[in-house]
Amino acid sequence: MTYQVKSPILGFENISEVELNESEELFSTLKGGDIAFTLVNPYMLREYSFDVPRSTQVLLGLNDAANVRVYNVAVLQEPLEESKVDFLAPLVFNTENGTMAQVVLDPKRHPEFDFAQSIKELRTKGA
């Protein structure tokens, strides 16, 4: 599905439209312009909860949890378990109106999240 980017993706501020391909339960891909990201469903790896800022809720037209999908960017490594996941900058998608934005979380308010946590570490913790 194609989404309009309502708040820039860090480092890729020129991208205004992206395509989300949900390929499996854990991994998906996001393409926009000349770039592609591997995304992970954070809820498959750990308990993950944060408040979407009101300004982002308004930008995306969020009105309940039913129309929201959340993904995190992953940097793939060999072996796959060494891949790193950024839990401090989730991508929030409104599946009803085709909009998305990146939310940057304050690490002081969310010390349980990291910007480069390995899948292996998460699975070792029993998440």
C-alpha positions in Angstrom: 0.0 0.0 0.0 1.2 3.5 -0.7 1.3 6.1 2.1 1.8 9.9 2.0 4.6 10.9 4.4 3.2 13.6 6.7 6.2 14.0 8.9 9.7 13.3 7.5 11.7 10.2 8.0 14.9 11.2 9.7 17.7 11.6 7.1 15.2 11.3 4.2 13.2 14.5 4.4 12.7 14.7 0.6 10.6 11.5 0.5 6.9 12.4 0.4 5.5 9.0 -0.6 6.4 5.5 0.4 5.2 2.0 -0.4 4.8 -0.5 2.5 5.0 -4.2 1.6 4.0 -6.4 4.5 5.7 -9.6 3.5 5.6 -11.7 6.7 4.7 -11.4 10.4 8.1 -10.1 11.5 9.7 -8.4 8.4 8.3 -5.9 5.9 9.8 -3.4 3.4 9.3 0.3 2.9 10.3 1.9 -0.4 10.4 5.5 -1.3 12.4 7.3 -4.0 15.7 5.4 -4.4 15.8 3.9 -0.9 14.4 0.9 0.8 14.2 0.0 4.4 13.7 -3.3 6.2 11.0 -2.9 8.9 10.1 -5.1 11.8 6.9 -5.6 13.7 8.1 -4.6 17.2 5.3 -6.5 18.8 6.7 -9.8 17.5 10.0 -9.1 19.4 9.0 -7.4 22.7 6.5 -5.5 24.7 6.3 -2.1 23.0 4.2 0.8 24.0 4.5 4.6 23.6 2.1 7.5 23.3 1.8 9.0 19.8 2.1 12.8 20.2 -1.1 14.7 19.7 0.4 16.6 16.8 1.2 13.4 15.0 -2.3 12.0 15.8 -3.8 15.1 14.1 -1.4 14.9 11.1 -2.4 11.3 10.5 -6.0 11.6 11.4 -5.7 8.9 14.1 -8.9 8.3 16.0 -8.4 4.8 17.5 -5.9 1.9 17.6 -7.8 0.0 14.9 -6.4 2.1 12.1 -2.7 2.1 13.3 0.3 0.0 12.4 3.7 0.5 13.9 7.0 -0.6 12.5 10.6 -0.1 13.4 13.6 0.2 11.1 16.1 -2.7 11.1 19.6 -2.9 9.8 20.1 -6.4 8.6 23.2 -8.3 9.5 24.7 -11.8 9.0 23.6 -13.9 10.8 20.0 -12.5 10.8 19.9 -12.6 14.7 22.6 -9.9 14.8 20.3 -7.4 12.9 19.8 -4.2 14.9 16.4 -2.6 15.5 15.7 1.1 16.2 13.0 1.2 18.9 13.4 5.0 19.5 12.1 6.2 16.1 9.0 4.1 15.2 7.1 4.6 12.0 3.4 5.0 12.5 0.9 4.2 9.7 -2.8 5.1 9.4 -4.1 2.3 7.2 -7.5 3.9 6.7 -6.3 7.2 5.0 -2.9 6.1 3.7 -0.7 8.5 5.8 2.4 7.8 7.9 4.9 9.6 10.1 8.0 8.9 12.1 7.8 9.5 15.8 11.1 10.2 17.6 10.9 9.1 21.2 12.8 10.7 24.1 15.3 8.1 25.4 15.0 9.7 28.9 11.3 8.9 28.9 11.8 5.5 27.3 15.0 4.1 28.8 13.8 0.5 28.0 14.2 1.3 24.3 17.4 1.4 22.3 18.3 2.7 18.8 20.3 -0.4 18.0 19.1 -3.5 19.8 19.9 -6.9 18.3 17.2 -9.4 17.6 19.4 -12.0 19.3 19.4 -9.9 22.5 15.6 -9.6 22.4 15.1 -13.3 21.9 17.6 -14.1 24.7 15.6 -12.0 27.1 12.5 -14.1 26.2 10.7 -11.2 24.6 
